[in-house]
Amino acid sequence: MRLSTSIFTHPTTTAHPPKFYKEPVFRIQAIKRSPGPIQELGIQKEAEKDLSKILRTEFAIKNIEKKVSSKKYKNLWPKPVLEALDEAIKQKKWQLALKAKKFEEMESSFSAMVESGGCHPDIFTLNSMISAYGNSGNIEKMEKWYNEFNLMGVKADIQTLNILTKSYGRAGMYDKMRSVMDFMQKRFFFPTVVTYNIVIETFGKAGHIEKMEEYFKKMKHRGMKPNSITYCSLVSAYSKAGLIMKVDSILRQVENSDVILDTPFFNCIISAYGQAGDVEKMGELFLTMKERHCVPDNITFATMIQAYNALGMTEAAQNLENKMIAMKENSGKKLIQC
């Protein structure tokens, strides 16, 4: 299904006012915000009114300027001003509907925006729309809008292809996911670390360990450096499959590399050893975490407490919980002292 051709029609122009009638003149001035009170004439901030919010945006100012071919200031007739504001409102409407996942309202607002002729879809619009549909699992709509934007002359970039890859992966459409990666190579869009992380995570979560490892090898073969997200996906997949020996291997790789480790990675690997019942290793990693200046968070403590309780080590679990409470209290005191 394609967009109606009516979307691409331009509104008819009206006749100019008669010469004997002098229509009121308005001046729109884009002003710079300053810390103190604004002295210049211009559009003032009025938080309680939606119209003033739109007037404050650069988008509205640019549309007004575009209507009259102005570079900075221009005397404007009311009609171009109102048209430009109307276009700004339409732009805001489809963006808000997109965030709220009101897809029918989003499509309606987007179509109205394009029909006005003042706003032209770009790569940001494309990526926003297909990401919204992809994240919601509506693959058919995602593909439809990808094709529509392509017909409008908006070509995909690497972010677009990463969105498609992730969406197909989540939907379990692995053939299409691989097709996107093949398309990348044919069109000289080289897969990035983000691309490989998406594929590795997808196959790992699905339990396809061999495929996950295949793409991990491809990633390194292409000279791409795995990061903490890559290793976290591998650890999670091996832990879920009960392959704790492979988790050991990943830990050795990380220790012998210059990969910057973060709290999410430590949470991931602590969870893996906790689920395997290796609380000694879990405790070692907790200490290593502090040595690496990674601050434990609620997930860290909850993971370890759960592991201790699962093994009947209630005293250790209680001690750790007390430590977590003390850490939170100290953190609160520091914030008050700042």
C-alpha positions as CSV (number, residue, x, y, z in Angstrom):
1,M,0.0,0.0,0.0
2,R,1.4,3.4,-1.0
3,L,0.8,6.9,0.1
4,S,-2.0,8.7,-1.7
5,T,-0.7,11.1,-4.4
6,S,-2.8,13.8,-2.7
7,I,0.0,14.0,-0.1
8,F,2.4,15.4,-2.6
9,T,0.0,18.1,-4.0
10,H,0.8,21.7,-3.1
11,P,-1.9,24.1,-1.7
12,T,-3.3,26.6,-4.2
13,T,-2.1,30.1,-3.8
14,T,-4.5,33.0,-3.2
15,A,-4.5,36.3,-4.9
16,H,-2.5,39.2,-3.4
17,P,-4.5,41.8,-1.5
18,P,-5.8,44.8,-3.6
19,K,-3.4,47.7,-3.8
20,F,-5.9,50.1,-2.1
21,Y,-6.0,47.9,1.0
22,K,-3.1,48.1,3.3
23,E,-2.9,44.8,5.3
24,P,-1.4,45.0,8.8
25,V,2.3,44.1,8.9
26,F,4.0,41.9,11.4
27,R,7.7,41.6,12.3
28,I,9.1,38.3,13.5
29,Q,12.5,38.4,15.1
30,A,14.6,35.4,16.2
31,I,16.2,36.3,19.5
32,K,19.0,34.7,21.5
33,R,18.3,33.5,25.0
34,S,20.3,35.2,27.8
35,P,20.6,34.6,31.5
36,G,19.1,37.9,32.4
37,P,15.8,39.6,31.3
38,I,15.3,39.9,27.6
39,Q,15.2,43.6,26.6
40,E,14.8,43.2,22.8
41,L,11.5,43.0,21.0
42,G,10.8,39.4,20.0
43,I,8.9,36.3,20.9
44,Q,8.8,35.9,24.7
45,K,8.6,32.6,26.6
46,E,5.1,31.8,27.9
47,A,5.2,28.3,29.3
48,E,1.5,27.9,29.9
49,K,0.6,28.2,26.2
50,D,1.3,25.7,23.5
51,L,1.4,28.2,20.8
52,S,4.2,30.2,22.5
53,K,6.2,26.9,22.8
54,I,6.0,26.5,19.0
55,L,6.8,30.2,18.4
56,R,10.0,29.7,20.4
57,T,11.3,26.9,18.3
58,E,13.8,27.4,15.5
59,F,11.7,25.2,13.3
60,A,8.8,27.8,13.3
61,I,11.2,30.7,12.7
62,K,12.9,28.9,9.8
63,N,9.5,28.1,8.2
64,I,8.4,31.7,8.4
65,E,11.7,32.9,6.9
66,K,11.4,30.3,4.1
67,K,7.9,31.6,3.2
68,V,9.2,35.0,2.4
69,S,12.8,34.2,1.3
70,S,14.2,36.1,4.2
71,K,17.7,35.6,5.7
72,K,17.0,37.1,9.1
73,Y,14.3,39.7,9.5
74,K,11.4,40.5,7.1
75,N,8.0,42.3,7.2
76,L,5.5,39.4,6.9
77,W,1.9,39.3,5.7
78,P,-0.3,37.4,8.2
79,K,-1.1,34.5,5.8
80,P,2.5,33.3,5.5
81,V,3.0,33.7,9.2
82,L,0.0,31.5,10.0
83,E,0.9,29.0,7.4
84,A,4.4,28.6,8.8
85,L,3.0,28.2,12.3
86,D,0.5,25.7,11.1
87,E,3.3,23.6,9.6
88,A,5.3,23.8,12.8
89,I,2.3,22.6,14.8
90,K,1.9,19.6,12.3
91,Q,5.5,18.8,12.8
92,K,5.1,18.7,16.6
93,K,1.9,16.6,16.3
94,W,3.5,13.7,14.5
95,Q,6.5,13.7,16.7
96,L,4.4,13.6,19.9
97,A,2.1,10.9,18.4
98,L,5.3,8.9,17.5
99,K,6.6,9.1,21.1
100,A,3.1,8.1,22.5
101,K,3.0,5.2,20.0
102,K,-0.3,6.5,18.6
103,F,0.5,5.3,15.1
104,E,-2.8,6.2,13.3
105,E,-2.5,9.8,14.6
106,M,1.1,9.8,13.7
107,E,0.5,8.8,10.1
108,S,-2.3,11.3,9.8
109,S,-0.2,14.2,11.1
110,F,2.8,13.1,9.0
111,S,0.6,13.0,5.8
112,A,-0.8,16.5,6.6
113,M,2.8,17.8,7.1
114,V,3.9,16.4,3.8
115,E,0.8,17.6,2.0
116,S,1.4,21.2,3.2
117,G,4.6,21.2,1.0
118,G,6.5,23.2,3.6
119,C,8.1,20.3,5.4
120,H,10.1,17.6,3.6
121,P,10.8,14.2,5.1
122,D,14.5,13.5,5.9
123,I,16.6,10.6,7.2
124,F,15.7,11.6,10.8
125,T,12.0,11.2,10.0
126,L,12.6,7.9,8.3
127,N,14.7,6.4,11.2
128,S,12.2,7.7,13.8
129,M,9.2,6.1,12.1
130,I,10.7,2.7,11.2
131,S,12.2,2.5,14.7
132,A,8.8,3.1,16.3
133,Y,7.2,0.4,14.2
134,G,10.1,-2.0,14.6
135,N,10.2,-1.7,18.4
136,S,6.5,-2.4,18.5
137,G,6.9,-5.5,16.4
138,N,4.9,-4.1,13.5
139,I,7.3,-5.3,10.8
140,E,4.7,-4.9,8.0
141,K,4.3,-1.2,8.7
142,M,8.0,-0.7,9.2
143,E,8.7,-2.2,5.7
144,K,5.9,-0.2,4.2
145,W,7.3,3.1,5.4
146,Y,10.8,2.2,4.6
147,N,9.7,1.7,0.9
148,E,7.6,4.9,1.0
149,F,10.5,7.0,2.1
150,N,12.7,5.4,-0.5
151,L,10.2,6.5,-3.2
152,M,10.2,10.0,-1.7
153,G,14.0,10.1,-2.3
154,V,15.1,9.5,1.3
155,K,17.9,7.0,1.2
156,A,18.9,4.7,4.1
157,D,22.0,5.3,6.2
158,I,23.9,2.9,8.5
159,Q,21.5,3.8,11.4
160,T,18.5,2.8,9.2
161,L,20.0,-0.5,8.4
162,N,20.9,-1.2,12.1
163,I,17.3,-0.4,13.0
164,L,16.0,-2.9,10.4
165,T,18.6,-5.5,11.6
166,K,17.5,-5.2,15.2
167,S,13.8,-5.2,14.4
168,Y,14.1,-8.4,12.2
169,G,16.2,-10.0,14.9
170,R,13.6,-9.3,17.6
171,A,10.9,-10.7,15.4
172,G,12.9,-13.9,14.8
173,M,13.2,-13.1,11.1
174,Y,16.8,-14.2,10.8
175,D,16.8,-14.6,7.0
176,K,15.7,-10.9,6.6
177,M,18.3,-9.9,9.2
178,R,21.0,-11.5,7.2
179,S,19.6,-10.0,4.0
180,V,20.1,-6.5,5.5
181,M,23.7,-7.3,6.3
182,D,24.2,-8.6,2.7
183,F,22.6,-5.4,1.4
184,M,25.1,-3.4,3.6
185,Q,28.1,-5.0,1.9
186,K,26.7,-4.6,-1.6
187,R,26.0,-0.9,-1.1
188,F,29.3,-0.3,0.7
189,F,27.6,0.2,4.1
190,F,30.2,-1.6,6.2
191,P,28.7,-3.2,9.4
192,T,29.8,-1.3,12.5
193,V,30.4,-2.5,16.0
194,V,26.8,-1.6,16.8
195,T,25.6,-3.8,13.9
196,Y,27.6,-6.8,15.1
197,N,26.5,-6.2,18.7
198,I,22.9,-6.3,17.5
199,V,23.3,-9.6,15.7
200,I,25.4,-11.2,18.5
201,E,22.8,-10.2,21.1
202,T,19.9,-11.5,18.9
203,F,21.4,-14.9,18.3
204,G,22.5,-15.2,21.9
205,K,19.1,-14.4,23.3
206,A,17.5,-17.0,20.9
207,G,20.0,-19.6,22.1
208,H,21.7,-19.9,18.7
209,I,25.2,-20.2,20.2
210,E,27.0,-21.3,17.0
211,K,25.5,-18.4,15.0
212,M,26.4,-16.0,17.7
213,E,30.0,-17.2,17.8
214,E,30.2,-17.1,14.0
215,Y,29.4,-13.4,14.0
216,F,31.7,-12.8,16.9
217,K,34.5,-14.3,14.8
218,K,33.5,-12.3,11.8
219,M,33.6,-9.1,13.9
220,K,37.1,-9.7,15.0
221,H,38.2,-10.9,11.6
222,R,37.1,-7.5,10.2
223,G,39.3,-5.8,12.7
224,M,36.5,-4.5,14.8
225,K,37.2,-4.2,18.5
226,P,34.5,-5.9,20.8
227,N,33.3,-3.7,23.6
228,S,31.7,-4.3,27.0
229,I,28.3,-4.7,25.3
230,T,29.6,-7.4,23.0
231,Y,31.1,-9.4,25.9
232,C,28.0,-8.9,28.0
233,S,25.9,-10.4,25.3
234,L,28.2,-13.4,25.0
235,V,28.3,-14.0,28.8
236,S,24.5,-13.8,29.0
237,A,24.1,-16.3,26.2
238,Y,26.6,-18.7,27.7
239,S,25.1,-18.4,31.1
240,K,21.6,-19.1,29.8
241,A,22.9,-22.2,28.0
242,G,24.7,-23.4,31.1
243,L,28.1,-23.1,29.4
244,I,30.0,-21.6,32.4
245,M,33.4,-22.8,31.0
246,K,32.9,-20.4,28.1
247,V,32.1,-17.6,30.5
248,D,35.6,-18.3,32.0
249,S,37.1,-18.0,28.6
250,I,35.4,-14.6,28.0
251,L,36.6,-13.4,31.4
252,R,40.2,-14.3,30.4
253,Q,39.8,-12.5,27.1
254,V,38.5,-9.4,28.8
255,E,41.3,-9.4,31.5
256,N,44.0,-9.6,28.7
257,S,42.4,-6.7,26.7
258,D,42.1,-3.0,27.1
259,V,38.3,-3.1,27.0
260,I,36.8,-0.5,29.3
261,L,34.5,-2.4,31.6
262,D,31.5,-0.8,33.2
263,T,28.9,-1.6,35.9
264,P,26.5,-3.4,33.5
265,F,29.2,-5.8,32.4
266,F,30.1,-6.7,36.0
267,N,26.4,-7.2,36.8
268,C,26.2,-9.5,33.8
269,I,29.2,-11.7,34.7
270,I,28.4,-11.6,38.5
271,S,24.9,-12.9,37.6
272,A,26.4,-15.7,35.4
273,Y,28.6,-17.0,38.3
274,G,25.8,-16.5,40.8
275,Q,23.4,-18.6,38.8
276,A,26.1,-21.2,38.5
277,G,26.4,-21.3,42.3
278,D,30.0,-20.1,42.2
279,V,29.7,-17.5,45.0
280,E,33.5,-17.5,45.5
281,K,34.1,-16.3,42.0
282,M,31.1,-13.9,42.4
283,G,32.8,-12.4,45.4
284,E,36.1,-12.0,43.6
285,L,34.4,-10.2,40.8
286,F,32.7,-7.9,43.2
287,L,36.1,-6.9,44.6
288,T,37.5,-6.5,41.1
289,M,34.6,-4.3,40.3
290,K,35.7,-1.9,43.0
291,E,39.3,-2.0,41.9
292,R,38.2,-1.0,38.4
293,H,36.3,2.0,40.0
294,C,32.9,0.6,38.9
295,V,30.3,1.5,41.4
296,P,27.9,-1.3,42.4
297,D,24.2,-0.5,41.8
298,N,20.9,-2.0,42.9
299,I,21.2,-4.7,40.3
300,T,24.6,-5.8,41.6
301,F,23.4,-6.2,45.1
302,A,20.1,-7.8,44.2
303,T,21.9,-10.4,42.0
304,M,24.4,-11.3,44.7
305,I,21.7,-11.4,47.5
306,Q,19.6,-13.7,45.3
307,A,22.5,-16.0,44.7
308,Y,23.3,-16.2,48.4
309,N,19.7,-16.9,49.3
310,A,19.4,-19.6,46.7
311,L,22.3,-21.5,48.3
312,G,20.9,-21.0,51.8
313,M,23.6,-18.5,52.8
314,T,21.1,-16.2,54.5
315,E,23.7,-14.6,56.8
316,A,25.9,-13.5,53.8
317,A,22.8,-12.2,52.1
318,Q,21.8,-10.2,55.1
319,N,25.4,-8.7,55.5
320,L,25.4,-7.7,51.9
321,E,21.9,-6.1,52.2
322,N,23.2,-4.1,55.2
323,K,26.2,-3.0,53.2
324,M,23.9,-1.9,50.4
325,I,21.7,0.2,52.8
326,A,24.9,1.8,54.4
327,M,26.2,2.7,50.9
328,K,22.9,4.4,50.0
329,E,22.9,6.3,53.3
330,N,26.5,7.5,52.8
331,S,25.7,8.4,49.2
332,G,22.7,10.5,50.4
333,K,24.9,12.3,53.0
334,K,27.5,13.2,50.4
335,L,24.8,14.7,48.2
336,I,23.5,16.7,51.1
337,Q,27.0,18.0,51.9
338,C,27.6,19.1,48.3
